[in-house]
Amino acid sequence: MTLKQLEYICKVAEIGNITDAANELFIAQPSLTHAIIELENEMNITIFSRTNKGVTITNEGEEFLAYARQVLEQANLLNEKYKNEKYRSPKFSVSCQHYSFCVTAFADTIKEFDSNQYDFTIRETQTHEIIEDVYNSKSEIGVLYLSNKNKEIITKLLKKNDLVFYNLFKATPHVFISKDHPLANKKIITIEDLKPYPYLTYEQGNYNSFYFKEEFLSTIDVDKNIMVRDRATLFNLAVSLNGYTVSSGIILKDVNASSIIAKPLLYDEIMEIGYIKKKNVTLSNYGNAYIKYIMNYLK
């Protein structure tokens, strides 16, 4: 097994077609195919299933690719440190629900590993996409929450995809509202208090059932409901329409709008926020640093 073979399979996995990958790698297609077959025979696994339209990654291939990417990442760090040359841009990706501490921890991770060249990605996205991103190695880490209402379904989905959930912290529900909201002076807000105001939630696409919702009150009927795709839009509507959403209560002023405040909600539920990763796959240096920074903010 060589680093070149690992680079080859990662490129094929990225593109999904051996001929196109060979063109990008500037090698002949038969040479690339031979290198992949040699690696599969040596490791006694099948990484790719060949079809007329290209290749698909097998289940054991997914796991092998995760390790291969880590090996290439470490080789990159060695080359940069000891040979002072760019072997490949460092890569790190996170998919998460709409939490400001995820964004801030991501920025701190980039600062810790700052270099002249890198390729980092953070996606605030839908719950089901977070799970798919980690399963498909599009992201190394996914951040989401479990509750009594969604835990059984989400846990089964994670197990089906060979993903593991690690708890970061538990929180009671809080209402996010404008600092000028009519309820802003209340110490504790009730469900009854919220009835006259628009409920702001994150749209979940084709998986819009309450199991995949980011908000606690998904099973409660409301008269006014507005779905949005991004955090900035949600906060703008919270200010302009006296809307509200329900989340962990953690607000970082350098990321969240300064006009938004959090108030405890009188509601019997616990929010368990954590991260998911592939089973039996260790986190990279970037992943470990990212979790470290999240924990620093949560403290």
VENMORA-V755205 format. One record per helix or strand. SS is the DSSP state (a for helix, b for strand). FROM is the first residue (numbers start at 1). TO is the last residue. Records with the same first field share a line. If there is no record, write none. Layout:
SS=FROM-TO ; FROM-TO
This chain:
a=3-15 ; 18-25 ; 29-43 ; 59-82 ; 100-112 ; 127-135 ; 151-160 ; 191-194 ; 210-212 ; 216-219 ; 231-240 ; 285-298
b=48-51 ; 54-57 ; 90-96 ; 118-124 ; 141-146 ; 163-172 ; 174-178 ; 188-189 ; 199-202 ; 225-228 ; 244-247 ; 260-265 ; 270-278
